[in-house]
Structure formats: C-alpha cells, structure tokens
Amino acid sequence: MIRYPEGFRVEPVIDEYGTLEEAVRAGGNYFEIMSYAPDDARIKSANIFPRDTLKIKAWVYPEYYDSLAVLITQTRDVSRIEKFTVDGKKARKVWQDTDRTALGDELYSIFFVDADKKMKVIFVCYPTYTSLTEEFEKIVGSFRFTGY
C-alpha cells in the first residue's frame, strides 16, 4: 500500500504477474506513480520533464536476505546518504553521481529493506531536477507491504 496525492496516477506493472518472483524473472517487478496525465503535452519524451512533475519508479525484490548497509555498499557511485524511515523502519536516502541522469544531476533514490519480510524496495525520483522532492519523500514514507 502506498498513499499519493489526488490527481497522481499509478501504473502497477507488478500486478500483471501472478507472483512477485515471476515479476522479477520477467523484469516487471516495479510500479510507477506519476504526477501528470498520460496525455500531458508538456511531457515530450522519457528524458524531458518540467520541474513541477514527479515520477516515482519503485522496484520490489523478494527474498532479499542482506541488510540495508550491504545494499548501499554494493551500490555504485554513491555521493551521499541520509537517514529516512518507511513504515517506521529505517531506510536511506541515497544520491548517486552518474552521467546517465538528465542535466548531469545526481540520481536520488530511497532504499528500504524490510528484514521481517525479506524484501527490498528501491524508490527512484524522476526527473533528477524535480521541484517535488518533498512529495517524493512523503509518498515513499507512506509505503507499507500488504498481501506478501
């Protein structure tokens, strides 16, 4: 379960599969939350978004047995880390320097590992230069595992 503002929309690609494991095998283990309509004329391509838009892509991985610290240690190009919580459990804001992002900005993600459920989720904020990072954090902070 995740809460998002009215007017935002969800594309639950992950729901197209019978199990989470099947979704992982097919590369469909994610869902997206967007602040804009699919026919928004301001969205010109996958890489050009206005600053007042937000797209969250959340990758869900079952059967994850390592810690949050291990996950971050195995992540490339980390430039900084800050504390965060999801469902009352520790998570981390992670910024990565990468030349793959638009305008050369840092890629901003929130990493979450639920040790009880043996799952990890990586929430990625697009575009890198969005003015809606507070909304991103509020939405991610509302995430709860249900039904798994």
C-alpha positions as CSV (number, residue, x, y, z in Angstrom):
1,M,0.0,0.0,0.0
2,I,1.2,3.5,-0.8
3,R,-0.5,6.9,-0.5
4,Y,-0.2,9.5,-3.1
5,P,-1.9,12.9,-3.8
6,E,-5.2,13.2,-5.6
7,G,-4.6,13.7,-9.3
8,F,-1.5,11.5,-9.3
9,R,-1.8,8.1,-11.1
10,V,-0.3,4.6,-10.6
11,E,0.9,2.2,-13.2
12,P,1.2,-1.1,-11.3
13,V,3.2,-3.2,-13.8
14,I,4.0,-5.6,-10.9
15,D,0.3,-6.5,-10.7
16,E,0.4,-8.1,-14.2
17,Y,2.1,-11.1,-12.8
18,G,0.8,-14.0,-10.7
19,T,3.7,-13.8,-8.2
20,L,6.4,-11.4,-7.2
21,E,9.0,-14.0,-8.2
22,E,7.5,-14.2,-11.7
23,A,7.6,-10.4,-12.0
24,V,11.3,-10.4,-11.1
25,R,12.1,-13.0,-13.7
26,A,10.2,-11.0,-16.4
27,G,11.6,-7.6,-15.3
28,G,8.2,-6.4,-14.2
29,N,8.8,-6.1,-10.5
30,Y,8.0,-2.4,-10.3
31,F,5.2,0.2,-10.1
32,E,5.2,3.8,-11.1
33,I,3.5,6.8,-9.6
34,M,3.2,10.0,-11.8
35,S,2.0,13.5,-11.1
36,Y,1.0,14.0,-14.7
37,A,-1.6,12.6,-17.1
38,P,-0.5,10.2,-19.8
39,D,-1.5,12.7,-22.4
40,D,0.2,15.7,-20.8
41,A,1.5,17.7,-23.7
42,R,4.4,19.1,-21.5
43,I,5.9,15.6,-21.4
44,K,7.8,15.5,-24.6
45,S,10.0,12.4,-24.1
46,A,11.1,9.9,-21.5
47,N,14.0,12.3,-20.7
48,I,12.5,15.8,-20.7
49,F,10.1,16.7,-17.9
50,P,9.1,20.1,-16.5
51,R,10.4,20.8,-13.0
52,D,6.9,20.6,-11.5
53,T,6.4,17.0,-12.4
54,L,7.3,13.8,-10.5
55,K,7.6,10.2,-11.5
56,I,8.5,7.6,-8.9
57,K,9.6,4.2,-10.0
58,A,9.7,1.6,-7.3
59,W,11.5,-1.7,-7.8
60,V,10.4,-4.5,-5.4
61,Y,12.7,-7.5,-4.8
62,P,11.5,-10.6,-2.7
63,E,13.8,-13.0,-0.9
64,Y,16.4,-10.3,0.0
65,Y,18.4,-11.6,2.9
66,D,21.1,-8.9,3.2
67,S,21.0,-5.7,5.2
68,L,20.3,-2.1,4.2
69,A,24.0,-1.4,4.8
70,V,25.1,-4.2,2.4
71,L,22.6,-2.9,-0.2
72,I,24.1,0.6,-0.1
73,T,27.7,-0.8,0.0
74,Q,27.0,-2.7,-3.2
75,T,25.6,0.4,-5.0
76,R,27.9,2.3,-7.3
77,D,28.7,6.0,-7.4
78,V,27.1,6.9,-4.1
79,S,27.8,10.5,-3.3
80,R,25.9,10.9,-0.1
81,I,23.4,9.2,2.3
82,E,20.9,10.4,4.7
83,K,18.5,8.7,7.2
84,F,14.9,8.1,6.4
85,T,12.1,5.9,7.6
86,V,9.5,3.8,5.8
87,D,6.7,2.1,7.8
88,G,8.6,3.0,11.0
89,K,11.7,1.1,9.8
90,K,15.0,2.5,8.8
91,A,15.6,3.4,5.2
92,R,18.2,5.6,3.5
93,K,18.1,8.5,1.0
94,V,20.8,7.7,-1.5
95,W,22.3,10.1,-4.1
96,Q,24.4,8.7,-6.9
97,D,26.7,10.6,-9.3
98,T,26.1,9.3,-12.7
99,D,26.4,10.6,-16.2
100,R,23.1,8.8,-17.1
101,T,20.9,11.4,-15.5
102,A,19.4,14.3,-17.3
103,L,21.4,17.5,-17.0
104,G,24.1,15.6,-15.1
105,D,22.2,15.9,-11.8
106,E,22.6,13.2,-9.0
107,L,20.1,10.3,-9.1
108,Y,18.0,10.5,-5.9
109,S,16.6,7.2,-4.5
110,I,15.3,5.9,-1.3
111,F,16.5,2.3,-0.3
112,F,14.3,0.3,2.0
113,V,14.9,-3.3,3.4
114,D,12.2,-5.0,5.4
115,A,14.2,-7.7,7.2
116,D,11.0,-9.3,8.6
117,K,9.5,-9.8,5.1
118,K,12.9,-10.5,3.5
119,M,12.2,-7.9,0.8
120,K,13.8,-4.7,-0.5
121,V,12.4,-1.8,-2.4
122,I,14.3,0.9,-4.3
123,F,12.3,4.1,-5.0
124,V,13.8,6.3,-7.7
125,C,12.8,10.0,-8.1
126,Y,12.5,11.4,-11.6
127,P,13.3,13.9,-13.0
128,T,16.5,14.4,-11.1
129,Y,15.8,18.2,-11.0
130,T,12.1,18.0,-9.9
131,S,10.8,20.6,-7.5
132,L,8.6,17.9,-5.9
133,T,11.2,16.1,-3.8
134,E,9.1,16.7,-0.6
135,E,6.2,14.9,-2.3
136,F,8.5,12.1,-3.3
137,E,9.6,11.6,0.3
138,K,6.0,11.9,1.7
139,I,4.8,9.3,-0.8
140,V,7.7,6.9,-0.1
141,G,7.3,7.3,3.6
142,S,3.7,6.1,3.3
143,F,4.7,2.7,1.8
144,R,3.6,-0.5,3.5
145,F,3.9,-4.1,2.4
146,T,0.5,-5.7,2.3
147,G,-0.5,-9.0,0.9
148,Y,3.0,-10.5,0.8
